[in-house]
Amino acid sequence: MVSASEGQCVKYSNDVSYLVSGIDRVGDNSELSIYPNPVNNGVIFVLADFMDVNTIMVSSIGGKIVLSKSIKISVPEPTLQEIELPGDIHEGIYCLILVKSNFSIFRTFLVHSNK
């Protein structure tokens, strides 16, 4: 049996795993959008309500943190942020994690090689 809840990158149930991706509503009724997706130039643009966001993290689908950035934005409306990914990031599926004071928001995105 597989059960799922919104806002997660990978779901596990016994020996079954699957990936949930896309842009949808999150728990606090704000939207989180990632552009472009897939990424091929090492830069992503994130449109979100960053109020109360303490940290932006990017992790591989395996859980390795490849970017962690503390932020302080006090604009009470959706804001566009440019995030430069590490130069040595490999092709694959990654999770963007916005860490707020009382919960985190997850979205997945793809990185393609620009070679």
C-alpha positions in Angstrom: 0.0 0.0 0.0 1.3 3.4 -1.0 0.2 6.5 0.9 1.2 10.1 0.0 0.8 13.6 1.3 1.5 16.9 -0.5 4.8 18.7 -0.3 7.2 15.7 -0.3 9.9 14.8 -2.7 10.0 11.1 -2.4 7.4 8.7 -1.0 8.3 5.3 0.4 6.0 2.4 1.4 7.6 -0.9 2.1 9.6 -1.7 -1.0 7.9 0.9 -3.3 9.3 4.3 -4.0 8.1 7.0 -6.4 8.6 10.6 -7.1 6.1 13.4 -6.8 6.9 16.5 -8.8 5.2 19.6 -10.1 3.8 22.9 -8.8 0.8 22.8 -6.6 -0.8 24.5 -3.6 1.1 24.2 -0.4 -0.1 24.2 3.2 -0.1 27.9 3.8 -2.0 28.7 0.6 1.0 30.3 -1.1 2.5 29.0 -4.3 6.1 27.9 -4.9 7.2 28.0 -8.5 10.6 27.0 -10.0 11.7 28.3 -13.4 13.1 26.9 -15.6 12.4 23.3 -14.9 14.5 21.5 -16.1 17.5 23.7 -15.3 20.4 23.7 -17.8 22.3 26.9 -17.0 23.0 26.5 -13.3 20.5 29.2 -12.2 16.9 28.8 -11.0 14.3 31.4 -10.3 12.0 30.8 -7.4 8.7 32.6 -7.0 7.3 32.2 -3.5 6.1 33.9 -0.4 9.4 34.1 1.5 7.9 35.6 4.6 9.3 33.6 7.6 11.7 31.6 5.4 14.9 31.1 7.2 16.9 28.9 4.8 16.8 27.8 1.2 18.3 24.4 0.6 18.9 22.2 -2.4 19.4 18.5 -1.9 19.9 15.6 -4.3 17.1 13.1 -4.4 19.4 10.9 -2.2 19.3 13.5 0.5 22.8 15.1 0.1 22.6 18.9 0.7 24.3 20.6 -2.3 23.3 24.2 -1.3 22.2 25.8 1.9 21.6 29.6 2.1 20.3 31.6 5.0 17.9 34.4 3.9 16.0 37.2 5.5 13.2 38.6 3.4 10.3 40.5 5.0 8.1 41.2 2.1 4.6 39.9 2.8 3.9 38.9 -0.9 5.3 36.5 -3.4 8.9 37.5 -4.4 11.2 36.2 -7.2 14.6 35.1 -6.0 17.5 34.0 -8.2 19.4 31.1 -6.9 22.8 30.1 -8.4 23.4 26.4 -8.2 26.9 25.0 -7.4 29.1 24.7 -10.5 29.8 21.1 -9.8 26.2 20.0 -9.6 25.5 16.8 -11.6 22.5 16.0 -13.8 19.6 14.6 -11.9 16.6 15.2 -9.7 16.9 17.7 -6.9 14.6 19.1 -4.2 14.3 22.7 -3.4 13.5 23.2 0.3 12.2 26.4 1.8 12.6 26.1 5.6 10.1 28.3 7.4 9.8 28.8 11.1 7.2 26.0 11.7 7.3 23.9 8.5 9.2 23.3 5.2 8.1 23.4 1.6 9.5 20.9 -0.9 9.5 21.0 -4.7 11.5 18.9 -7.2 13.3 20.0 -10.3 15.6 18.5 -12.9 19.1 19.5 -13.7 20.3 18.8 -17.3 23.9 19.1 -18.4 24.8 22.3 -20.3 27.7 20.6 -22.0 
